[in-house]
Amino acid sequence: MNTRKPVWSKQRVISEIVRLHRKQQDLSYNRLARQNQALVSAAAYHFGSFRQAIQDAGIDYAEITRRPRWSTSRVIALIKKSKRAGEELNWGAVSRRHDELGHAAFASLQKRLFGTWNKALAAAGVDVGKVALYRHWTKVTLAGALEKLHRGGRPVSSGDLQKSDPGIHAAALRLFGSYDAALKAAKVEPAAVRRRRRWTRQSVLAELRSLARKRPDFSGKLIRASYAALYGAAIRSFGSFKAAERAI
């Protein structure tokens, strides 16, 4: 009876593990089993276990089990690759993608990475101002982007979005009239994502002054519709919004 020799040799298993590790690929068991079952099986065949193969390749197994999937260098590399290919890098475009760049865009929002997509673009040497010029939002695409952010566990309160991506926030107000209406279009309950904030007279004034500088359409009507928490805090602190407005 002929015994078929395995295609993978011990040296080939080690070489492939080292190669993937140098490329900063995810070497966790579950991830690799989905992407390269042959390698995982060969590792177990030759070394008794996948863990032993990793260790014999000179890699700390504990390191790969806690290694995050995304790193700043990986996100930057994907952005640069897309830039060379002439692809659109504005948030509206990348948030609708279902490939690695799309996943990288949402990963970039993690605090341990960049916190915002614009910061990731800047780190990759992309002119954020020029990219932003090409963000053509519609009600459908904007609602889809908000829904995807929320599903991905990203904070989508008005305050959070103004910090992470003010462009989307501004587009939401422009298209829907209020941020709450944009959230509802994205099937997100505004009250569920609204963050409580302790307001003081000083913080109310600071926020109103900031909005007055940024928003040419600044008015009590705008604040009531799009910044309900601030509007309420202004009334509580000054007795009326008009009084708060006079104190700016």
C-alpha positions in Angstrom: 0.0 0.0 0.0 1.4 3.4 -1.1 1.4 6.1 1.5 1.0 9.5 0.0 3.6 12.0 1.3 2.3 15.3 2.6 2.8 18.2 0.2 4.0 20.4 3.1 7.4 19.7 4.6 8.4 20.8 8.1 10.7 23.5 6.6 8.0 24.7 4.3 5.6 25.1 7.2 8.2 27.1 9.1 9.1 29.2 6.1 5.4 30.1 5.4 4.7 31.0 9.0 7.8 33.3 9.1 6.8 34.9 5.8 3.3 35.6 7.0 4.6 37.0 10.3 7.0 39.3 8.5 4.1 40.6 6.5 2.2 41.3 9.7 -0.5 38.9 8.8 -2.9 37.7 11.5 -1.6 34.3 12.6 -4.2 33.5 15.2 -5.5 30.0 14.8 -9.1 30.8 13.9 -8.2 33.4 11.4 -5.6 31.2 9.7 -7.8 28.2 9.7 -10.4 30.1 7.6 -7.8 31.5 5.2 -5.2 28.7 4.9 -6.5 25.4 6.3 -3.7 23.5 4.5 -1.0 25.3 6.5 -2.8 24.8 9.8 -3.3 21.1 9.1 0.4 20.7 8.0 1.5 22.5 11.1 -0.4 20.0 13.3 0.8 17.0 11.2 4.5 17.9 11.5 4.7 19.6 14.9 1.9 18.0 16.9 0.0 21.3 17.2 -0.4 24.6 15.5 1.0 26.3 18.7 4.2 24.2 18.6 4.7 25.1 14.9 4.4 28.8 15.8 6.9 28.5 18.6 9.4 26.4 16.5 9.3 29.3 14.0 10.7 31.5 16.7 7.4 33.4 17.3 5.9 34.1 20.7 2.5 32.4 20.5 1.1 34.7 23.2 2.0 37.6 21.0 0.0 36.5 18.0 -3.1 35.6 20.1 -3.2 39.2 21.4 -2.1 41.0 18.3 -4.8 43.3 17.0 -5.9 42.7 13.4 -5.3 46.3 12.5 -2.2 48.5 12.9 -1.5 52.0 11.9 1.0 50.8 9.4 -1.5 48.5 7.7 -4.1 51.2 7.4 -1.6 53.6 6.0 -0.4 51.0 3.5 -3.9 50.4 2.2 -4.6 54.1 1.9 -1.4 54.6 -0.1 -2.2 51.7 -2.4 -5.7 53.1 -3.1 -4.2 56.5 -3.7 -1.7 55.1 -6.3 -4.7 53.4 -8.0 -6.5 56.7 -8.2 -9.4 55.5 -6.1 -11.7 57.9 -4.1 -10.7 58.2 -0.5 -13.4 60.4 0.9 -15.4 58.9 3.7 -18.6 58.6 1.6 -16.7 56.4 -0.9 -14.7 54.2 1.5 -17.6 53.7 4.0 -19.6 52.0 1.2 -16.8 49.6 0.3 -16.9 46.0 1.5 -13.2 45.2 0.9 -10.0 45.7 3.0 -10.0 49.4 2.5 -13.6 49.7 3.7 -12.7 47.6 6.8 -9.6 49.7 7.3 -11.6 52.9 7.2 -13.8 51.8 10.1 -10.9 50.3 12.0 -9.1 53.7 11.7 -11.7 55.2 14.0 -10.4 53.2 16.9 -8.6 55.5 19.5 -5.6 53.2 19.5 -5.2 53.8 15.8 -6.1 57.3 14.5 -9.5 58.2 16.0 -10.7 59.7 12.7 -10.5 58.8 9.0 -9.1 62.3 8.3 -6.2 61.7 10.6 -5.5 58.3 8.9 -5.5 60.1 5.5 -3.1 62.7 6.8 -0.8 60.1 8.2 -0.7 58.5 4.8 0.3 61.8 3.2 -3.1 62.5 1.6 -4.3 66.1 1.4 -7.5 65.9 3.4 -8.8 69.1 2.1 -8.7 68.0 -1.5 -10.3 64.6 -0.6 -13.2 66.3 1.2 -14.1 68.3 -1.9 -15.3 65.1 -3.5 -17.8 64.0 -0.9 -21.1 63.9 -2.7 -23.7 62.8 -0.2 -27.3 61.8 -0.8 -29.8 61.0 1.9 -29.5 57.3 1.1 -25.7 57.1 1.2 -25.4 59.3 4.3 -28.0 57.2 6.2 -26.2 54.1 5.1 -22.9 55.5 6.4 -24.5 56.4 9.8 -26.1 52.9 10.1 -22.8 51.2 9.3 -21.0 53.3 11.9 -23.6 52.4 14.5 -23.6 48.7 13.6 -19.8 48.7 13.9 -20.0 50.0 17.5 -18.8 53.5 16.7 -20.1 56.4 18.8 -22.6 58.3 16.6 -23.9 61.0 19.0 -23.9 64.5 17.5 -21.0 65.5 19.7 -18.9 62.4 18.8 -19.5 62.7 15.1 -18.6 66.4 15.0 -15.2 65.4 16.4 -14.6 62.3 14.3 -16.1 63.4 11.0 -17.6 66.9 10.9 -18.2 66.6 7.2 -20.8 63.9 7.7 -22.4 65.8 10.5 -22.7 68.9 8.4 -24.1 66.9 5.5 -26.7 65.3 7.8 -27.9 68.7 8.9 -28.0 69.9 5.3 -29.9 66.9 3.9 -32.2 66.1 6.8 -32.7 69.4 8.5 -31.6 68.0 11.9 -29.2 65.4 13.1 -31.9 63.4 14.9 -33.8 63.1 11.6 -30.6 61.7 10.0 -30.2 59.2 12.7 -33.8 58.0 12.3 -33.3 57.6 8.6 -30.3 55.4 9.5 -32.7 53.3 11.7 -30.9 54.6 14.8 -32.9 55.8 17.8 -31.4 59.3 18.7 -32.1 58.9 22.4 -30.2 55.6 22.5 -27.0 57.2 21.3 -27.3 60.7 22.8 -24.7 61.2 25.5 -25.4 63.0 28.8 -23.2 66.0 29.5 -22.9 68.2 32.5 -23.4 71.8 31.3 -22.2 74.9 33.1 -22.8 78.5 32.1 -19.2 78.6 30.9 -19.4 75.4 28.8 -22.7 76.5 27.3 -21.2 79.8 26.2 -18.0 78.1 24.9 -20.1 75.8 22.8 -22.4 78.5 21.5 -19.4 80.7 20.6 -17.8 77.8 18.7 -21.0 77.2 16.7 -21.4 80.9 16.0 -18.0 81.0 14.5 -18.4 77.8 12.4 -22.1 78.1 11.4 -23.1 81.1 9.3 -26.7 80.0 9.8 -26.4 80.2 13.6 -29.7 80.8 15.2 -31.9 79.7 18.0 -33.9 77.7 15.5 -30.8 75.8 14.4 -29.7 75.1 17.9 -33.1 73.8 19.0 -33.3 71.5 15.9 -29.8 70.2 15.7 -28.3 70.7 19.2 -31.2 69.9 21.5 -29.1 69.2 24.6 -27.2 72.5 24.2 -30.5 74.4 23.6 -32.0 73.0 26.8 -28.8 73.7 28.8 -28.8 77.3 27.5 -32.3 77.9 28.8 -31.6 76.2 32.1 -28.5 78.3 32.6 -29.7 81.7 31.3 -33.5 81.6 31.6 -34.0 81.8 27.9 -32.0 81.2 24.7 -32.1 84.9 23.9 -30.4 85.7 27.1 -27.7 83.1 26.4 -27.3 84.5 22.9 -26.8 88.0 24.3 -24.1 86.6 26.6 -22.0 85.2 23.7 
